[in-house]
């Protein structure tokens, strides 16, 4: 079992930056993929970014490419989502998720490809 705890959300203005953290505890995530998703009111949960822990390879949604980065700190068992040039449309609850193992046939852009989820952190970007 893996426990994920997100932090770092808040209220910012358009153009500002935020860094979200996802701290993992319990079972190791070293063989996993850790992803970030977001869900705005009335909308489906959507993929934001993911990182394959062992290789550090990353993937981003087109809507955040060039603005967001994802990284991991193995010593702290933590994944970070650095969000720059925030826009009002980035407003959502952001969730961290982790897979149990890595599967080559998964894209890790779909919620059902992850096994563990955090409780979410609210990000609000005002115009």
N, CA, C and O atoms as a Tinker XYZ file with bonds, in Angstrom:
   508  protein
     1  N      0.835000   -1.192000    0.000000    73     2
     2  CA     0.000000    0.000000    0.000000    64     1     3
     3  C      0.877000    1.253000    0.000000    63     2     4     5
     4  O      1.888000    1.315000    0.700000    81     3
     5  N      0.485000    2.228000   -0.777000    73     3     6
     6  CA     1.192000    3.509000   -0.857000    64     5     7
     7  C      0.248000    4.616000   -0.414000    63     6     8     9
     8  O     -0.899000    4.682000   -0.857000    81     7
     9  N      0.729000    5.467000    0.445000    73     7    10
    10  CA    -0.033000    6.644000    0.858000    64     9    11
    11  C      0.579000    7.873000    0.196000    63    10    12    13
    12  O      1.793000    8.070000    0.233000    81    11
    13  N     -0.268000    8.693000   -0.407000    73    11    14
    14  CA     0.184000    9.897000   -1.104000    64    13    15
    15  C     -0.456000   11.127000   -0.465000    63    14    16    17
    16  O     -1.662000   11.158000   -0.224000    81    15
    17  N      0.363000   12.132000   -0.197000    73    15    18
    18  CA    -0.141000   13.357000    0.405000    64    17    19
    19  C      0.326000   14.541000   -0.423000    63    18    20    21
    20  O      1.526000   14.785000   -0.555000    81    19
    21  N     -0.632000   15.275000   -0.981000    73    19    22
    22  CA    -0.303000   16.460000   -1.778000    64    21    23
    23  C     -0.272000   17.698000   -0.892000    63    22    24    25
    24  O     -0.945000   17.765000    0.136000    81    23
    25  N      0.518000   18.666000   -1.311000    73    23    26
    26  CA     0.548000   19.957000   -0.641000    64    25    27
    27  C      1.027000   21.012000   -1.624000    63    26    28    29
    28  O      1.542000   20.689000   -2.695000    81    27
    29  N      0.852000   22.279000   -1.252000    73    27    30
    30  CA     1.369000   23.362000   -2.072000    64    29    31
    31  C      0.341000   24.139000   -2.863000    63    30    32    33
    32  O      0.675000   25.124000   -3.521000    81    31
    33  N     -0.910000   23.705000   -2.806000    73    31    34
    34  CA    -1.940000   24.434000   -3.533000    64    33    35
    35  C     -2.217000   25.790000   -2.899000    63    34    36    37
    36  O     -1.734000   26.090000   -1.807000    81    35
    37  N     -2.999000   26.601000   -3.599000    73    35    38
    38  CA    -3.345000   27.902000   -3.056000    64    37    39
    39  C     -4.016000   28.778000   -4.082000    63    38    40    41
    40  O     -4.386000   28.328000   -5.166000    81    39
    41  N     -4.167000   30.029000   -3.726000    73    39    42
    42  CA    -4.785000   31.039000   -4.594000    64    41    43
    43  C     -3.687000   31.958000   -5.120000    63    42    44    45
    44  O     -2.960000   32.579000   -4.345000    81    43
    45  N     -3.576000   32.036000   -6.434000    73    43    46
    46  CA    -2.565000   32.889000   -7.061000    64    45    47
    47  C     -3.205000   33.666000   -8.198000    63    46    48    49
    48  O     -4.344000   33.409000   -8.587000    81    47
    49  N     -2.451000   34.618000   -8.718000    73    47    50
    50  CA    -2.919000   35.386000   -9.862000    64    49    51
    51  C     -2.361000   34.795000  -11.155000    63    50    52    53
    52  O     -1.358000   34.081000  -11.153000    81    51
    53  N     -3.029000   35.106000  -12.240000    73    51    54
    54  CA    -2.563000   34.651000  -13.544000    64    53    55
    55  C     -1.119000   35.114000  -13.768000    63    54    56    57
    56  O     -0.768000   36.261000  -13.492000    81    55
    57  N     -0.298000   34.197000  -14.273000    73    55    58
    58  CA     1.108000   34.500000  -14.504000    64    57    59
    59  C      2.021000   34.078000  -13.367000    63    58    60    61
    60  O      3.239000   34.015000  -13.536000    81    59
    61  N      1.444000   33.792000  -12.217000    73    59    62
    62  CA     2.231000   33.368000  -11.055000    64    61    63
    63  C      2.653000   31.913000  -11.178000    63    62    64    65
    64  O      2.280000   31.214000  -12.120000    81    63
    65  N      3.437000   31.477000  -10.205000    73    63    66
    66  CA     3.909000   30.096000  -10.147000    64    65    67
    67  C      3.512000   29.447000   -8.830000    63    66    68    69
    68  O      3.307000   30.122000   -7.821000    81    67
    69  N      3.411000   28.137000   -8.860000    73    67    70
    70  CA     3.184000   27.323000   -7.668000    64    69    71
    71  C      3.955000   26.033000   -7.829000    63    70    72    73
    72  O      4.176000   25.568000   -8.946000    81    71
    73  N      4.364000   25.456000   -6.712000    73    71    74
    74  CA     4.974000   24.135000   -6.746000    64    73    75
    75  C      4.180000   23.203000   -5.846000    63    74    76    77
    76  O      4.071000   23.420000   -4.639000    81    75
    77  N      3.635000   22.174000   -6.449000    73    75    78
    78  CA     2.916000   21.151000   -5.695000    64    77    79
    79  C      3.881000   20.024000   -5.331000    63    78    80    81
    80  O      4.795000   19.690000   -6.085000    81    79
    81  N      3.648000   19.456000   -4.163000    73    79    82
    82  CA     4.439000   18.324000   -3.710000    64    81    83
    83  C      3.540000   17.119000   -3.500000    63    82    84    85
    84  O      2.380000   17.254000   -3.111000    81    83
    85  N      4.080000   15.955000   -3.758000    73    83    86
    86  CA     3.375000   14.695000   -3.511000    64    85    87
    87  C      4.336000   13.798000   -2.753000    63    86    88    89
    88  O      5.284000   13.263000   -3.328000    81    87
    89  N      4.089000   13.636000   -1.470000    73    87    90
    90  CA     4.943000   12.817000   -0.620000    64    89    91
    91  C      4.381000   11.405000   -0.535000    63    90    92    93
    92  O      3.217000   11.215000   -0.182000    81    91
    93  N      5.204000   10.422000   -0.857000    73    91    94
    94  CA     4.780000    9.022000   -0.838000    64    93    95
    95  C      5.343000    8.318000    0.378000    63    94    96    97
    96  O      6.494000    8.537000    0.757000    81    95
    97  N      4.536000    7.478000    0.984000    73    95    98
    98  CA     4.987000    6.668000    2.111000    64    97    99
    99  C      4.387000    5.276000    1.982000    63    98   100   101
   100  O      3.427000    5.051000    1.245000    81    99
   101  N      4.985000    4.354000    2.725000    73    99   102
   102  CA     4.524000    2.976000    2.640000    64   101   103
   103  C      5.387000    2.213000    1.657000    63   102   104   105
   104  O      6.614000    2.285000    1.712000    81   103
   105  N      4.761000    1.496000    0.774000    73   103   106
   106  CA     5.454000    0.713000   -0.228000    64   105   107
   107  C      6.290000    1.610000   -1.131000    63   106   108   109
   108  O      5.888000    2.733000   -1.434000    81   107
   109  N      7.446000    1.125000   -1.561000    73   107   110
   110  CA     8.314000    1.920000   -2.418000    64   109   111
   111  C      7.642000    2.256000   -3.745000    63   110   112   113
   112  O      6.873000    1.460000   -4.285000    81   111
   113  N      7.940000    3.434000   -4.255000    73   111   114
   114  CA     7.416000    3.840000   -5.556000    64   113   115
   115  C      8.508000    3.798000   -6.614000    63   114   116   117
   116  O      8.320000    4.317000   -7.714000    81   115
   117  N      9.630000    3.198000   -6.301000    73   115   118
   118  CA    10.771000    3.223000   -7.220000    64   117   119
   119  C     10.499000    2.484000   -8.517000    63   118   120   121
   120  O     11.166000    2.746000   -9.518000    81   119
   121  N      9.538000    1.568000   -8.529000    73   119   122
   122  CA     9.207000    0.841000   -9.755000    64   121   123
   123  C      7.924000    1.361000  -10.385000    63   122   124   125
   124  O      7.339000    0.717000  -11.257000    81   123
   125  N      7.498000    2.525000   -9.938000    73   123   126
   126  CA     6.190000    3.041000  -10.317000    64   125   127
   127  C      6.275000    4.228000  -11.254000    63   126   128   129
   128  O      7.345000    4.764000  -11.542000    81   127
   129  N      5.100000    4.612000  -11.713000    73   127   130
   130  CA     4.899000    5.893000  -12.381000    64   129   131
   131  C      4.069000    6.754000  -11.431000    63   130   132   133
   132  O      3.086000    6.288000  -10.856000    81   131
   133  N      4.466000    7.983000  -11.276000    73   131   134
   134  CA     3.709000    8.923000  -10.459000    64   133   135
   135  C      3.179000   10.019000  -11.378000    63   134   136   137
   136  O      3.921000   10.626000  -12.150000    81   135
   137  N      1.907000   10.248000  -11.274000    73   135   138
   138  CA     1.285000   11.222000  -12.153000    64   137   139
   139  C      0.509000   12.278000  -11.395000    63   138   140   141
   140  O      0.167000   12.109000  -10.225000    81   139
   141  N      0.240000   13.366000  -12.087000    73   139   142
   142  CA    -0.629000   14.424000  -11.576000    64   141   143
   143  C     -1.836000   14.537000  -12.503000    63   142   144   145
   144  O     -1.712000   14.551000  -13.728000    81   143
   145  N     -2.976000   14.616000  -11.891000    73   143   146
   146  CA    -4.227000   14.848000  -12.598000    64   145   147
   147  C     -4.898000   16.057000  -11.970000    63   146   148   149
   148  O     -4.540000   16.478000  -10.869000    81   147
   149  N     -5.867000   16.608000  -12.675000    73   147   150
   150  CA    -6.638000   17.702000  -12.099000    64   149   151
   151  C     -8.099000   17.560000  -12.494000    63   150   152   153
   152  O     -8.439000   16.961000  -13.514000    81   151
   153  N     -8.944000   18.126000  -11.660000    73   151   154
   154  CA   -10.373000   18.063000  -11.911000    64   153   155
   155  C    -11.014000   19.380000  -11.533000    63   154   156   157
   156  O    -10.981000   19.795000  -10.374000    81   155
   157  N    -11.596000   20.029000  -12.523000    73   155   158
   158  CA   -12.318000   21.272000  -12.301000    64   157   159
   159  C    -13.789000   20.947000  -12.065000    63   158   160   161
   160  O    -14.255000   19.883000  -12.473000    81   159
   161  N    -14.521000   21.835000  -11.419000    73   159   162
   162  CA   -15.944000   21.575000  -11.142000    64   161   163
   163  C    -16.718000   21.268000  -12.414000    63   162   164   165
   164  O    -16.640000   22.008000  -13.395000    81   163
   165  N    -17.462000   20.174000  -12.390000    73   163   166
   166  CA   -18.283000   19.792000  -13.530000    64   165   167
   167  C    -17.534000   19.150000  -14.666000    63   166   168   169
   168  O    -18.123000   18.852000  -15.705000    81   167
   169  N    -16.238000   18.929000  -14.492000    73   167   170
   170  CA   -15.441000   18.329000  -15.562000    64   169   171
   171  C    -14.842000   17.007000  -15.106000    63   170   172   173
   172  O    -14.761000   16.722000  -13.911000    81   171
   173  N    -14.427000   16.210000  -16.075000    73   171   174
   174  CA   -13.776000   14.949000  -15.761000    64   173   175
   175  C    -12.337000   15.193000  -15.305000    63   174   176   177
   176  O    -11.720000   16.214000  -15.606000    81   175
   177  N    -11.841000   14.212000  -14.570000    73   175   178
   178  CA   -10.447000   14.284000  -14.151000    64   177   179
   179  C     -9.565000   14.154000  -15.379000    63   178   180   181
   180  O     -9.772000   13.264000  -16.203000    81   179
   181  N     -8.574000   15.044000  -15.509000    73   179   182
   182  CA    -7.724000   15.033000  -16.691000    64   181   183
   183  C     -6.249000   14.929000  -16.322000    63   182   184   185
   184  O     -5.806000   15.407000  -15.277000    81   183
   185  N     -5.516000   14.292000  -17.212000    73   183   186
   186  CA    -4.091000   14.094000  -17.035000    64   185   187
   187  C     -3.350000   15.416000  -17.160000    63   186   188   189
   188  O     -3.684000   16.259000  -17.993000    81   187
   189  N     -2.327000   15.582000  -16.305000    73   187   190
   190  CA    -1.486000   16.776000  -16.354000    64   189   191
   191  C     -0.049000   16.389000  -16.697000    63   190   192   193
   192  O      0.514000   16.883000  -17.674000    81   191
   193  N      0.538000   15.510000  -15.897000    73   191   194
   194  CA     1.936000   15.140000  -16.096000    64   193   195
   195  C      2.217000   13.834000  -15.381000    63   194   196   197
   196  O      1.490000   13.442000  -14.468000    81   195
   197  N      3.293000   13.155000  -15.809000    73   195   198
   198  CA     3.685000   11.912000  -15.161000    64   197   199
   199  C      5.185000   11.744000  -15.259000    63   198   200   201
   200  O      5.832000   12.271000  -16.165000    81   199
   201  N      5.722000   11.005000  -14.319000    73   199   202
   202  CA     7.146000   10.710000  -14.311000    64   201   203
   203  C      7.345000    9.241000  -13.953000    63   202   204   205
   204  O      6.761000    8.736000  -12.994000    81   203
   205  N      8.173000    8.571000  -14.737000    73   203   206
   206  CA     8.541000    7.198000  -14.420000    64   205   207
   207  C      9.701000    7.269000  -13.447000    63   206   208   209
   208  O     10.778000    7.765000  -13.777000    81   207
   209  N      9.473000    6.773000  -12.256000    73   207   210
   210  CA    10.408000    7.021000  -11.165000    64   209   211
   211  C     11.810000    6.527000  -11.471000    63   210   212   213
   212  O     12.782000    7.244000  -11.237000    81   211
   213  N     11.928000    5.319000  -11.989000    73   211   214
   214  CA    13.244000    4.704000  -12.153000    64   213   215
   215  C     14.103000    5.426000  -13.191000    63   214   216   217
   216  O     15.313000    5.562000  -13.011000    81   215
   217  N     13.476000    5.892000  -14.282000    73   215   218
   218  CA    14.244000    6.514000  -15.355000    64   217   219
   219  C     14.188000    8.041000  -15.330000    63   218   220   221
   220  O     15.043000    8.713000  -15.908000    81   219
   221  N     13.181000    8.573000  -14.658000    73   219   222
   222  CA    12.996000   10.019000  -14.661000    64   221   223
   223  C     12.374000   10.546000  -15.934000    63   222   224   225
   224  O     12.323000   11.757000  -16.145000    81   223
   225  N     11.897000    9.645000  -16.792000    73   223   226
   226  CA    11.258000   10.085000  -18.029000    64   225   227
   227  C      9.900000   10.702000  -17.711000    63   226   228   229
   228  O      9.213000   10.278000  -16.782000    81   227
   229  N      9.527000   11.702000  -18.492000    73   227   230
   230  CA     8.325000   12.481000  -18.191000    64   229   231
   231  C      7.380000   12.587000  -19.380000    63   230   232   233
   232  O      7.766000   12.366000  -20.528000    81   231
   233  N      6.153000   12.925000  -19.081000    73   231   234
   234  CA     5.131000   13.112000  -20.097000    64   233   235
   235  C      4.203000   14.222000  -19.620000    63   234   236   237
   236  O      3.915000   14.328000  -18.428000    81   235
   237  N      3.737000   15.048000  -20.551000    73   235   238
   238  CA     2.901000   16.184000  -20.177000    64   237   239
   239  C      1.697000   16.283000  -21.097000    63   238   240   241
   240  O      1.758000   15.907000  -22.267000    81   239
   241  N      0.613000   16.789000  -20.555000    73   239   242
   242  CA    -0.530000   17.134000  -21.380000    64   241   243
   243  C     -0.158000   18.340000  -22.247000    63   242   244   245
   244  O      0.633000   19.189000  -21.834000    81   243
   245  N     -0.725000   18.407000  -23.432000    73   243   246
   246  CA    -0.408000   19.517000  -24.334000    64   245   247
   247  C     -0.727000   20.867000  -23.696000    63   246   248   249
   248  O     -0.042000   21.857000  -23.955000    81   247
   249  N     -1.752000   20.905000  -22.875000    73   247   250
   250  CA    -2.198000   22.166000  -22.287000    64   249   251
   251  C     -1.204000   22.760000  -21.295000    63   250   252   253
   252  O     -1.294000   23.941000  -20.959000    81   251
   253  N     -0.254000   21.947000  -20.822000    73   251   254
   254  CA     0.695000   22.440000  -19.824000    64   253   255
   255  C      2.142000   22.384000  -20.295000    63   254   256   257
   256  O      3.043000   22.839000  -19.591000    81   255
   257  N      2.369000   21.831000  -21.479000    73   255   258
   258  CA     3.733000   21.733000  -21.998000    64   257   259
   259  C      4.371000   23.105000  -22.094000    63   258   260   261
   260  O      3.758000   24.063000  -22.566000    81   259
   261  N      5.611000   23.183000  -21.640000    73   259   262
   262  CA     6.324000   24.452000  -21.669000    64   261   263
   263  C      6.073000   25.318000  -20.449000    63   262   264   265
   264  O      6.792000   26.291000  -20.220000    81   263
   265  N      5.062000   24.976000  -19.663000    73   263   266
   266  CA     4.744000   25.759000  -18.460000    64   265   267
   267  C      4.962000   24.958000  -17.174000    63   266   268   269
   268  O      5.373000   25.515000  -16.156000    81   267
   269  N      4.688000   23.671000  -17.220000    73   267   270
   270  CA     4.807000   22.812000  -16.039000    64   269   271
   271  C      6.001000   21.876000  -16.209000    63   270   272   273
   272  O      6.334000   21.458000  -17.318000    81   271
   273  N      6.624000   21.565000  -15.098000    73   271   274
   274  CA     7.644000   20.521000  -15.069000    64   273   275
   275  C      7.352000   19.576000  -13.909000    63   274   276   277
   276  O      6.723000   19.961000  -12.924000    81   275
   277  N      7.812000   18.344000  -14.038000    73   275   278
   278  CA     7.636000   17.343000  -12.990000    64   277   279
   279  C      9.005000   16.769000  -12.664000    63   278   280   281
   280  O      9.822000   16.538000  -13.555000    81   279
   281  N      9.244000   16.541000  -11.383000    73   279   282
   282  CA    10.524000   16.002000  -10.951000    64   281   283
   283  C     10.316000   15.161000   -9.710000    63   282   284   285
   284  O      9.260000   15.212000   -9.079000    81   283
   285  N     11.355000   14.370000   -9.358000    73   283   286
   286  CA    11.243000   13.574000   -8.138000    64   285   287
   287  C     12.520000   13.693000   -7.346000    63   286   288   289
   288  O     13.605000   13.901000   -7.889000    81   287
   289  N     12.356000   13.554000   -6.037000    73   287   290
   290  CA    13.466000   13.550000   -5.091000    64   289   291
   291  C     13.443000   12.190000   -4.403000    63   290   292   293
   292  O     12.601000   11.933000   -3.542000    81   291
   293  N     14.370000   11.329000   -4.786000    73   291   294
   294  CA    14.362000    9.973000   -4.247000    64   293   295
   295  C     14.605000    9.953000   -2.741000    63   294   296   297
   296  O     14.023000    9.134000   -2.029000    81   295
   297  N     15.451000   10.839000   -2.260000    73   295   298
   298  CA    15.763000   10.870000   -0.833000    64   297   299
   299  C     14.527000   11.202000   -0.005000    63   298   300   301
   300  O     14.368000   10.718000    1.116000    81   299
   301  N     13.658000   12.030000   -0.569000    73   299   302
   302  CA    12.447000   12.440000    0.159000    64   301   303
   303  C     11.215000   11.668000   -0.288000    63   302   304   305
   304  O     10.125000   11.869000    0.249000    81   303
   305  N     11.380000   10.783000   -1.272000    73   303   306
   306  CA    10.244000   10.017000   -1.795000    64   305   307
   307  C      9.100000   10.952000   -2.184000    63   306   308   309
   308  O      7.933000   10.706000   -1.880000    81   307
   309  N      9.473000   12.016000   -2.854000    73   307   310
   310  CA     8.518000   13.079000   -3.173000    64   309   311
   311  C      8.601000   13.450000   -4.651000    63   310   312   313
   312  O      9.684000   13.501000   -5.235000    81   311
   313  N      7.455000   13.705000   -5.234000    73   311   314
   314  CA     7.355000   14.188000   -6.612000    64   313   315
   315  C      6.831000   15.621000   -6.569000    63   314   316   317
   316  O      5.933000   15.956000   -5.796000    81   315
   317  N      7.416000   16.444000   -7.415000    73   315   318
   318  CA     7.037000   17.860000   -7.462000    64   317   319
   319  C      6.420000   18.203000   -8.810000    63   318   320   321
   320  O      6.828000   17.669000   -9.842000    81   319
   321  N      5.456000   19.078000   -8.796000    73   319   322
   322  CA     4.897000   19.639000  -10.026000    64   321   323
   323  C      5.107000   21.146000   -9.951000    63   322   324   325
   324  O      4.427000   21.844000   -9.199000    81   323
   325  N      6.049000   21.631000  -10.733000    73   323   326
   326  CA     6.314000   23.062000  -10.799000    64   325   327
   327  C      5.428000   23.662000  -11.879000    63   326   328   329
   328  O      5.501000   23.273000  -13.045000    81   327
   329  N      4.600000   24.601000  -11.486000    73   327   330
   330  CA     3.637000   25.193000  -12.404000    64   329   331
   331  C      3.964000   26.673000  -12.577000    63   330   332   333
   332  O      3.873000   27.456000  -11.631000    81   331
   333  N      4.338000   27.038000  -13.775000    73   331   334
   334  CA     4.681000   28.428000  -14.102000    64   333   335
   335  C      3.652000   29.009000  -15.064000    63   334   336   337
   336  O      2.899000   28.279000  -15.708000    81   335
   337  N      3.636000   30.327000  -15.146000    73   335   338
   338  CA     2.730000   31.027000  -16.071000    64   337   339
   339  C      1.306000   30.506000  -15.945000    63   338   340   341
   340  O      0.654000   30.182000  -16.938000    81   339
   341  N      0.846000   30.433000  -14.725000    73   339   342
   342  CA    -0.482000   29.869000  -14.475000    64   341   343
   343  C     -1.576000   30.696000  -15.124000    63   342   344   345
   344  O     -1.486000   31.920000  -15.220000    81   343
   345  N     -2.609000   29.999000  -15.566000    73   343   346
   346  CA    -3.753000   30.617000  -16.221000    64   345   347
   347  C     -5.018000   30.295000  -15.428000    63   346   348   349
   348  O     -5.047000   29.308000  -14.694000    81   347
   349  N     -6.062000   31.113000  -15.565000    73   347   350
   350  CA    -7.311000   30.804000  -14.870000    64   349   351
   351  C     -7.836000   29.406000  -15.194000    63   350   352   353
   352  O     -8.447000   28.768000  -14.337000    81   351
   353  N     -7.614000   28.930000  -16.393000    73   351   354
   354  CA    -8.090000   27.596000  -16.762000    64   353   355
   355  C     -7.301000   26.470000  -16.100000    63   354   356   357
   356  O     -7.660000   25.302000  -16.247000    81   355
   357  N     -6.243000   26.797000  -15.382000    73   355   358
   358  CA    -5.526000   25.794000  -14.594000    64   357   359
   359  C     -6.201000   25.560000  -13.243000    63   358   360   361
   360  O     -5.796000   24.671000  -12.494000    81   359
   361  N     -7.204000   26.335000  -12.935000    73   359   362
   362  CA    -7.917000   26.188000  -11.669000    64   361   363
   363  C     -8.582000   24.824000  -11.579000    63   362   364   365
   364  O     -9.361000   24.440000  -12.452000    81   363
   365  N     -8.268000   24.100000  -10.518000    73   363   366
   366  CA    -8.799000   22.743000  -10.335000    64   365   367
   367  C     -8.271000   22.179000   -9.021000    63   366   368   369
   368  O     -7.397000   22.761000   -8.378000    81   367
   369  N     -8.820000   21.037000   -8.645000    73   367   370
   370  CA    -8.200000   20.243000   -7.590000    64   369   371
   371  C     -7.164000   19.344000   -8.266000    63   370   372   373
   372  O     -7.472000   18.637000   -9.225000    81   371
   373  N     -5.965000   19.381000   -7.765000    73   371   374
   374  CA    -4.874000   18.601000   -8.333000    64   373   375
   375  C     -4.632000   17.361000   -7.473000    63   374   376   377
   376  O     -4.490000   17.444000   -6.253000    81   375
   377  N     -4.588000   16.222000   -8.139000    73   375   378
   378  CA    -4.393000   14.943000   -7.473000    64   377   379
   379  C     -3.088000   14.286000   -7.916000    63   378   380   381
   380  O     -2.707000   14.331000   -9.086000    81   379
   381  N     -2.436000   13.692000   -6.964000    73   379   382
   382  CA    -1.255000   12.881000   -7.224000    64   381   383
   383  C     -1.693000   11.425000   -7.247000    63   382   384   385
   384  O     -2.555000   11.015000   -6.469000    81   383
   385  N     -1.096000   10.646000   -8.143000    73   383   386
   386  CA    -1.436000    9.236000   -8.249000    64   385   387
   387  C     -0.179000    8.419000   -8.519000    63   386   388   389
   388  O      0.785000    8.920000   -9.098000    81   387
   389  N     -0.195000    7.172000   -8.099000    73   387   390
   390  CA     0.952000    6.287000   -8.319000    64   389   391
   391  C      0.470000    4.923000   -8.790000    63   390   392   393
   392  O     -0.576000    4.430000   -8.368000    81   391
   393  N      1.253000    4.333000   -9.664000    73   391   394
   394  CA     0.945000    2.973000  -10.113000    64   393   395
   395  C      1.665000    1.992000   -9.214000    63   394   396   397
   396  O      2.643000    2.334000   -8.550000    81   395
   397  N      1.161000    0.757000   -9.201000    73   395   398
   398  CA     1.807000   -0.270000   -8.379000    64   397   399
   399  C      3.125000   -0.687000   -9.033000    63   398   400   401
   400  O      4.139000   -0.833000   -8.350000    81   399
   401  N      3.113000   -0.875000  -10.337000    73   399   402
   402  CA     4.298000   -1.239000  -11.107000    64   401   403
   403  C      4.231000   -0.490000  -12.442000    63   402   404   405
   404  O      3.252000    0.194000  -12.741000    81   403
   405  N      5.293000   -0.637000  -13.231000    73   403   406
   406  CA     5.298000   -0.050000  -14.561000    64   405   407
   407  C      4.887000   -1.091000  -15.596000    63   406   408   409
   408  O      5.406000   -2.207000  -15.620000    81   407
   409  N      3.934000   -0.697000  -16.457000    73   407   410
   410  CA     3.498000   -1.574000  -17.546000    64   409   411
   411  C      3.786000   -0.876000  -18.861000    63   410   412   413
   412  O      3.412000    0.282000  -19.046000    81   411
   413  N      4.440000   -1.562000  -19.767000    73   411   414
   414  CA     4.853000   -0.951000  -21.027000    64   413   415
   415  C      3.658000   -0.648000  -21.924000    63   414   416   417
   416  O      3.754000    0.194000  -22.817000    81   415
   417  N      2.536000   -1.323000  -21.696000    73   415   418
   418  CA     1.364000   -1.103000  -22.546000    64   417   419
   419  C      0.475000    0.018000  -22.047000    63   418   420   421
   420  O     -0.565000    0.290000  -22.645000    81   419
   421  N      0.859000    0.669000  -20.972000    73   419   422
   422  CA     0.096000    1.784000  -20.437000    64   421   423
   423  C      0.732000    3.097000  -20.876000    63   422   424   425
   424  O      1.950000    3.203000  -21.015000    81   423
   425  N     -0.126000    4.099000  -21.091000    73   423   426
   426  CA     0.357000    5.441000  -21.399000    64   425   427
   427  C      0.494000    6.289000  -20.143000    63   426   428   429
   428  O      1.200000    7.298000  -20.124000    81   427
   429  N     -0.202000    5.852000  -19.089000    73   427   430
   430  CA    -0.214000    6.560000  -17.815000    64   429   431
   431  C     -0.781000    7.972000  -17.964000    63   430   432   433
   432  O     -0.374000    8.899000  -17.264000    81   431
   433  N     -1.717000    8.110000  -18.880000    73   431   434
   434  CA    -2.470000    9.354000  -19.029000    64   433   435
   435  C     -3.932000    9.175000  -18.630000    63   434   436   437
   436  O     -4.725000   10.113000  -18.714000    81   435
   437  N     -4.278000    7.982000  -18.202000    73   435   438
   438  CA    -5.661000    7.676000  -17.809000    64   437   439
   439  C     -5.735000    7.323000  -16.331000    63   438   440   441
   440  O     -4.882000    6.595000  -15.823000    81   439
   441  N     -6.749000    7.834000  -15.636000    73   439   442
   442  CA    -6.858000    7.582000  -14.192000    64   441   443
   443  C     -6.872000    6.098000  -13.837000    63   442   444   445
   444  O     -6.341000    5.717000  -12.794000    81   443
   445  N     -7.470000    5.246000  -14.685000    73   443   446
   446  CA    -7.579000    3.832000  -14.328000    64   445   447
   447  C     -6.262000    3.076000  -14.475000    63   446   448   449
   448  O     -6.205000    1.872000  -14.225000    81   447
   449  N     -5.209000    3.773000  -14.878000    73   447   450
   450  CA    -3.894000    3.139000  -14.957000    64   449   451
   451  C     -3.092000    3.319000  -13.667000    63   450   452   453
   452  O     -1.945000    2.883000  -13.562000    81   451
   453  N     -3.719000    3.966000  -12.697000    73   451   454
   454  CA    -3.066000    4.217000  -11.411000    64   453   455
   455  C     -3.799000    3.485000  -10.297000    63   454   456   457
   456  O     -5.009000    3.268000  -10.363000    81   455
   457  N     -3.038000    3.111000   -9.272000    73   455   458
   458  CA    -3.590000    2.297000   -8.192000    64   457   459
   459  C     -3.814000    3.088000   -6.898000    63   458   460   461
   460  O     -4.678000    2.736000   -6.095000    81   459
   461  N     -3.048000    4.135000   -6.703000    73   459   462
   462  CA    -3.094000    4.876000   -5.442000    64   461   463
   463  C     -3.296000    6.360000   -5.751000    63   462   464   465
   464  O     -2.773000    6.896000   -6.728000    81   463
   465  N     -4.074000    6.997000   -4.882000    73   463   466
   466  CA    -4.413000    8.411000   -5.082000    64   465   467
   467  C     -4.282000    9.192000   -3.782000    63   466   468   469
   468  O     -4.531000    8.674000   -2.694000    81   467
   469  N     -3.883000   10.454000   -3.925000    73   467   470
   470  CA    -3.895000   11.357000   -2.794000    64   469   471
   471  C     -5.261000   11.999000   -2.648000    63   470   472   473
   472  O     -6.186000   11.707000   -3.406000    81   471
   473  N     -5.374000   12.872000   -1.668000    73   471   474
   474  CA    -6.666000   13.483000   -1.356000    64   473   475
   475  C     -6.932000   14.746000   -2.176000    63   474   476   477
   476  O     -8.060000   15.237000   -2.217000    81   475
   477  N     -5.901000   15.264000   -2.822000    73   475   478
   478  CA    -6.053000   16.434000   -3.674000    64   477   479
   479  C     -5.702000   17.736000   -2.975000    63   478   480   481
   480  O     -5.798000   17.853000   -1.753000    81   479
   481  N     -5.294000   18.709000   -3.776000    73   479   482
   482  CA    -4.995000   20.048000   -3.266000    64   481   483
   483  C     -5.563000   21.068000   -4.252000    63   482   484   485
   484  O     -5.413000   20.924000   -5.465000    81   483
   485  N     -6.209000   22.088000   -3.720000    73   483   486
   486  CA    -6.895000   23.066000   -4.571000    64   485   487
   487  C     -5.912000   24.102000   -5.102000    63   486   488   489
   488  O     -5.110000   24.664000   -4.356000    81   487
   489  N     -5.995000   24.338000   -6.399000    73   487   490
   490  CA    -5.251000   25.427000   -7.046000    64   489   491
   491  C     -6.268000   26.356000   -7.692000    63   490   492   493
   492  O     -7.079000   25.932000   -8.515000    81   491
   493  N     -6.216000   27.611000   -7.316000    73   491   494
   494  CA    -7.123000   28.607000   -7.881000    64   493   495
   495  C     -6.301000   29.741000   -8.467000    63   494   496   497
   496  O     -5.479000   30.349000   -7.780000    81   495
   497  N     -6.530000   30.018000   -9.740000    73   495   498
   498  CA    -5.805000   31.069000  -10.436000    64   497   499
   499  C     -6.796000   32.159000  -10.822000    63   498   500   501
   500  O     -7.721000   31.924000  -11.600000    81   499
   501  N     -6.597000   33.345000  -10.275000    73   499   502
   502  CA    -7.502000   34.460000  -10.572000    64   501   503
   503  C     -6.963000   35.260000  -11.756000    63   502   504   505
   504  O     -5.757000   35.334000  -11.990000    81   503
   505  N     -7.896000   35.853000  -12.490000    73   503   506
   506  CA    -7.496000   36.618000  -13.686000    64   505   507
   507  C     -7.219000   38.071000  -13.354000    63   506   508
   508  O     -6.872000   38.851000  -14.241000    81   507
